[in-house]
């Protein structure tokens, strides 16, 4: 998801997406450690999405 799409979401939606992203990151890391996932690129992408969401959330809360 792009940052431009995230900045239009509410604080509650951003928090929910961040929680979902962190859960997805945990599950993906576990799958990677078990050898069930072929590419570690997905871990990087999820981590970056979480960072984008956190940035948008910080921007909303600082106003």
C-alpha positions as CSV (number, residue, x, y, z in Angstrom):
1,X,0.0,0.0,0.0
2,X,1.3,3.4,-0.9
3,X,1.7,6.3,1.6
4,X,-0.7,8.5,-0.4
5,X,-3.5,5.9,0.2
6,X,-2.7,5.7,3.9
7,X,-2.8,9.4,4.7
8,X,-6.5,9.5,3.9
9,X,-7.3,6.7,6.5
10,X,-8.5,7.5,10.1
11,X,-6.4,6.8,13.1
12,X,-8.4,3.7,14.1
13,X,-8.0,2.3,10.6
14,X,-4.3,2.9,10.7
15,X,-4.0,1.2,14.0
16,X,-6.0,-1.8,12.8
17,X,-3.8,-2.1,9.7
18,X,-0.6,-1.8,11.7
19,X,-1.8,-4.6,14.0
20,X,-2.7,-6.7,11.0
21,X,0.7,-6.0,9.4
22,X,2.6,-6.9,12.5
23,X,0.7,-10.2,12.9
24,X,1.3,-10.9,9.2
25,X,5.0,-10.1,9.6
26,X,5.2,-12.6,12.6
27,X,3.5,-15.3,10.6
28,X,5.7,-14.7,7.6
29,X,8.9,-14.9,9.7
30,X,7.7,-18.1,11.2
31,X,7.0,-19.6,7.8
32,X,10.4,-18.5,6.6
33,X,12.2,-20.1,9.5
34,X,10.3,-23.4,8.8
35,X,11.3,-23.2,5.1
36,X,7.7,-22.8,3.9
37,X,8.3,-19.5,2.2
38,X,10.6,-19.2,-0.8
39,X,11.5,-15.5,-0.9
40,X,12.5,-13.4,2.1
41,X,11.5,-10.3,0.0
42,X,8.0,-10.6,1.3
43,X,9.3,-10.1,4.9
44,X,11.0,-6.9,3.7
45,X,7.8,-5.7,1.9
46,X,5.6,-6.3,5.0
47,X,8.1,-4.5,7.3
48,X,8.2,-1.5,5.0
49,X,4.4,-1.4,4.9
50,X,4.3,-1.4,8.7
51,X,6.8,1.5,8.7
52,X,4.7,3.5,6.2
53,X,1.6,2.9,8.4
54,X,3.5,4.0,11.5
55,X,4.7,7.2,9.7
56,X,1.1,8.0,8.7
57,X,-0.1,7.3,12.2
58,X,2.6,9.6,13.7
59,X,1.7,12.3,11.3
60,X,-2.0,12.1,12.2
61,X,-1.4,12.1,15.9
62,X,1.0,15.0,15.9
63,X,-1.6,17.4,14.4
